[in-house]
Amino acid sequence: MRQGSLPGVHGRVRPLTLLGDPVLHAPCREVTDFGPELARLVDDLFATMYEARGVGLAANQVGEPLRVFVYDCPDDEDVRHLGHVVNPRPVVTDGVVVRGPEGCLSLPGLEAGTERYDHAVVEGFTVTGEPVTVHGTGFFARCLQHECDHLDGRIYADHLTGWRHRRLMRQADRASWNRRG
């Protein structure tokens, strides 16, 4: 991301990877090159996230199996959190477990009550390789856990069981974006 510019302004909107694509279900590779290609990917992630009206987006959601995600997400006090994390590693997920509505840009238009901790801390790096620690509470903690899950090859549906999981999968099967539906 360029200093002083809004994230995503110089990025291009990429097609979203949808449920069923194998890249969503495989762990992503560590980023080893912190050069201009990574900066372009981060710009593209922001542009794509904003175009899709999301609050977070992982690289595998645009078909890039790399450990990087972006976010522009409020917490429960409506404080805006804006940034990106390269090679994120969750170091704390604790507090109260809250079931709340969760959606995903890779399952457009769908959501389900998903249990997440209300506190999360993620460590990683910026696009320039500087260490970064991101603290999240409430909805922002949910976002951090959701995006870290993506990079490990999991989606929020993987946290669902029983009738919640079956209902979401039926909805996905009937969704207009589903190639199988």
C-alpha positions in Angstrom: 0.0 0.0 0.0 1.4 3.4 -0.9 2.0 5.9 1.8 -0.7 8.6 2.1 -3.1 7.0 -0.3 -6.4 5.4 0.4 -6.2 1.6 0.3 -7.5 0.1 -2.9 -7.5 3.3 -4.9 -4.7 1.9 -7.2 -5.9 -1.7 -7.1 -8.0 -3.6 -9.5 -11.2 -5.5 -8.7 -10.6 -9.2 -9.0 -13.2 -12.0 -9.4 -14.2 -13.6 -6.1 -13.5 -17.2 -5.5 -16.7 -18.9 -4.5 -17.7 -21.9 -2.3 -16.6 -25.1 -3.9 -13.3 -23.8 -5.3 -10.4 -25.9 -4.0 -8.3 -22.8 -3.2 -10.7 -22.0 -0.4 -10.2 -25.3 1.3 -6.4 -25.6 1.3 -3.9 -23.9 3.6 -2.2 -20.9 2.0 1.5 -20.5 1.6 3.6 -18.1 3.6 4.6 -14.9 1.9 8.4 -14.7 1.3 8.6 -11.8 -1.1 7.7 -8.4 0.3 8.1 -6.6 -3.0 5.9 -4.7 -5.4 3.8 -7.8 -6.3 2.7 -8.1 -2.7 1.8 -4.4 -2.6 -0.3 -4.8 -5.8 -2.1 -7.8 -4.3 -2.9 -5.8 -1.1 -4.2 -2.9 -3.2 -6.3 -5.4 -5.3 -7.7 -7.0 -2.1 -8.8 -3.6 -0.8 -10.4 -2.7 -4.2 -12.2 -6.0 -4.4 -13.4 -5.9 -0.8 -14.8 -2.4 -1.2 -16.5 -3.3 -4.5 -18.1 -6.3 -2.8 -19.0 -4.3 0.3 -17.2 -6.5 2.6 -15.3 -5.9 5.9 -12.4 -8.3 5.2 -10.9 -10.3 2.4 -8.3 -13.0 2.3 -6.0 -13.6 -0.7 -7.4 -17.0 -1.5 -10.8 -15.4 -2.0 -9.3 -13.9 -5.2 -7.5 -17.1 -6.1 -4.1 -16.3 -4.6 -3.1 -19.0 -2.1 -0.9 -16.6 0.0 -1.2 -15.8 3.7 -2.4 -12.2 3.5 -5.7 -10.5 4.3 -7.1 -6.9 4.5 -9.8 -5.4 6.6 -11.9 -2.3 7.1 -14.1 -3.4 9.9 -15.9 -1.8 12.9 -15.8 -3.2 16.4 -18.9 -3.3 18.7 -18.3 0.4 19.7 -18.3 1.4 16.0 -14.6 2.2 16.0 -13.2 1.6 12.5 -10.2 -0.7 12.1 -8.4 -0.5 8.8 -5.3 -2.4 7.6 -3.8 -5.6 6.4 -1.7 -8.5 7.8 0.8 -10.6 6.0 1.6 -14.1 7.4 -0.9 -13.6 10.2 -0.7 -15.8 13.3 -3.5 -15.8 15.8 -1.9 -15.5 19.3 -5.0 -15.0 21.4 -8.6 -16.0 20.9 -10.4 -15.8 24.2 -13.2 -14.1 26.1 -16.8 -14.9 25.8 -18.0 -17.1 23.0 -20.7 -15.3 21.1 -23.0 -16.7 18.4 -23.6 -14.0 15.8 -24.5 -13.6 12.2 -21.6 -14.3 9.9 -21.4 -14.0 6.2 -18.6 -14.3 3.6 -17.9 -12.8 0.2 -17.2 -16.3 -1.1 -20.8 -17.3 -0.1 -22.6 -14.1 -1.3 -25.9 -13.3 0.2 -25.8 -16.0 2.9 -25.2 -15.9 6.6 -25.5 -18.1 9.6 -25.2 -17.8 13.4 -21.6 -18.7 14.0 -19.8 -19.0 17.4 -16.6 -16.9 17.8 -14.6 -15.5 20.7 -15.2 -11.8 21.4 -11.4 -11.1 21.7 -8.6 -11.9 19.2 -5.0 -10.8 18.8 -3.2 -11.5 15.5 0.5 -11.0 14.8 2.1 -10.7 11.4 3.8 -8.2 9.1 2.9 -5.3 7.0 3.3 -5.2 3.2 6.8 -3.8 3.8 7.8 -6.5 6.2 7.4 -4.5 9.5 6.0 -6.5 12.4 2.4 -5.7 13.3 0.0 -6.8 16.1 -3.7 -6.3 15.7 -6.1 -6.4 18.7 -9.8 -7.0 18.0 -12.9 -7.1 20.2 -16.5 -7.9 19.3 -17.3 -7.8 15.6 -13.7 -7.0 14.7 -12.5 -10.0 16.7 -15.0 -12.1 14.6 -13.5 -10.6 11.4 -9.9 -11.4 12.4 -10.8 -15.0 13.2 -12.8 -15.4 10.0 -9.9 -14.1 7.8 -7.3 -16.2 9.6 -9.6 -19.3 9.1 -9.6 -18.5 5.3 -5.8 -18.7 5.2 -5.9 -22.1 6.9 -8.3 -23.4 4.3 -11.5 -23.1 6.5 -14.7 -21.1 5.9 -17.3 -20.1 8.5 -19.5 -23.0 7.4 -16.9 -25.4 8.8 -17.7 -24.1 12.3 -21.4 -25.0 11.9 -23.0 -28.3 12.9 -26.4 -29.9 12.7 -29.3 -28.0 11.3 -27.4 -24.7 11.0 -24.8 -26.4 8.7 -27.5 -28.3 6.7 -29.6 -25.1 6.2 -26.6 -23.1 5.0 -25.5 -25.8 2.6 -29.1 -26.1 1.2 -29.1 -22.3 0.7 -25.7 -22.5 -1.0 -26.9 -25.2 -3.3 -29.9 -23.1 -4.4 -27.9 -19.8 -4.7 -27.7 -18.2 -8.2 -23.9 -17.9 -8.0 -23.5 -21.7 -7.3 -22.3 -23.4 -10.5 -23.7 -26.7 -9.2 -27.1 -25.2 -8.3 
